[in-house]
Amino acid sequence: MDSPTSPTQNSSSVHADSIISSLLSFPDSSPLSIASSFRRELEQALASASDDASVQERLVDRTLQLVSLLLESTKRSFRKRATAHNSSAWFLPPELTVKVFSMVDTKSLMRAAACCTMFNTCAMDRFAYAHVDLTTATSQVDSKVVCNLIHRAGKELRNRLKSLGLYNIRSMNSSFEVLSVCSNLTDLRIVGLNNPFMHLFKILTEKCRLIEYLFIETYQLPSTIIDTVKGSHLIKFVTNSPNLTSLRLIRFRLTDEVARILAQSSRTLEYLNLSRSPTINGRFLRDVRNRCKESPLKTLIVRNCLKLQEKEVLELCNSLIKGNFKSIRHIDVSNKRGLVSDDGKRSYKPKFPLQKLKEERSDVTLVAEFPSLWSVKDCPVCHEEDDEELREIEMMEDDASSSDASSSDDESSDASSSDDESSEDDLG
């Protein structure tokens, strides 16, 4: 039961109401006149107060508090009136307003949320945050902005975030931890990293169990080769992700053993793209073609892999003709620098049994295009589902055509392997 209000409290409240009412009904005067009167009364109050400085400071603080309360109450009333006006003037029902807000960019959504309470309510609806796009917000978006946005979104909105794309964020370091609160992510794209990120896969394995599409591209070649030890978190992620169907790891220094495990360990993976890896030579294809009897893998992309060997691709073709690797439907081994032949030279016209492959396995498409060193423009070779990702990569890839033009068609047979290593960055 509420405690009864004392007469003293009633009297104080009535007195306060009377003062505020008098203030609001104050006749129109110039702002300068009102400010002058207010300043004069405040100075008189300070002069009549105790000589103790602390007493005067409390009076000033109390005055600032009253002014702040008056300002906040006025703003609240303004927002309430704006909401009432928008509710009657806005022609869309709340559910359609939320639908519209879900289609605009994040910057516009934040601006709409600041307009009035009605728009704020619609803008904070979880369905308006199924996809977050910061690419049009500002050129200064970095990992800190992304982390702040996700943390401030609130538990309900973070849990509803399904698609997240981070482009040209060079270094995230510990900022990957923010992904641990996005448990419902199904589509994650990170393009343009230049720092080690194996810890990312540990977070994804533990916190983001619903990932279906993962696309990661490094801006610079990592200095460390990712073997089964250094890539243990990556392997664990692929092996233990029950919904993973598409994996794109661009410009990763993977060993062939890791590539083999990635291709074989998942029961759901249908699309694997390891393009621009400067380390894999294709040996992993031996085990993949012979042991993936029940594999769901349908698409394998290994474009522009510097050390990819011609003999490994040839053996893959022969294995496909024999009926192995039954799940595969599309393979792309195209390379603008050709394949590595047995004598160490670059091969631009490998003799693959493509016609026989077409006859025996009409359900398989093998793309193997090797543009001449002297071609002005490389022919784009990609899977239809890979167009968007490759366009993003090409925007940041160094053009190697100028350095290629100075090379000879016939390289010496005793070319050292160190020459190939020095060309890794040229390959992109």
Secondary structure, DSSP 8 states (H G I E B T S, - for coil): ------HHHHHHHHHHHHHHHHHHT-----HHHHHHHHHHHHHHHHHHS-S-HHHHHHHHHHHHHHHHHHHHHHHHHHHHHHHHHHHHH--S-HHHHHHHHTTS-HHHHHHHHTT-HHHHHHHTSGGGGSEE--TTT-TT--HHHHHHHHHHTHHHHHHH--EEEEES----GGGGGGGGG-TT--EEEEEEE-S--HHHHHHHHHH-TT--EEEEEESS--SS-B-TTTTHHHHHHHHH-TT--EEEEET--B-HHHHHHHHHH-SS--EEE-TT-SS--STHHHHHHHH-SS----EEE-TT-TT-BHHHHHHHHHHHHTT-STT--EEE---TT-EE-TTS-EESS----HHHHHHH-TT-EEE-----TT-SS------GGGHHHHHHHHHHS---HHHHHTS-SS--TT--HHHHHHTHHHH-
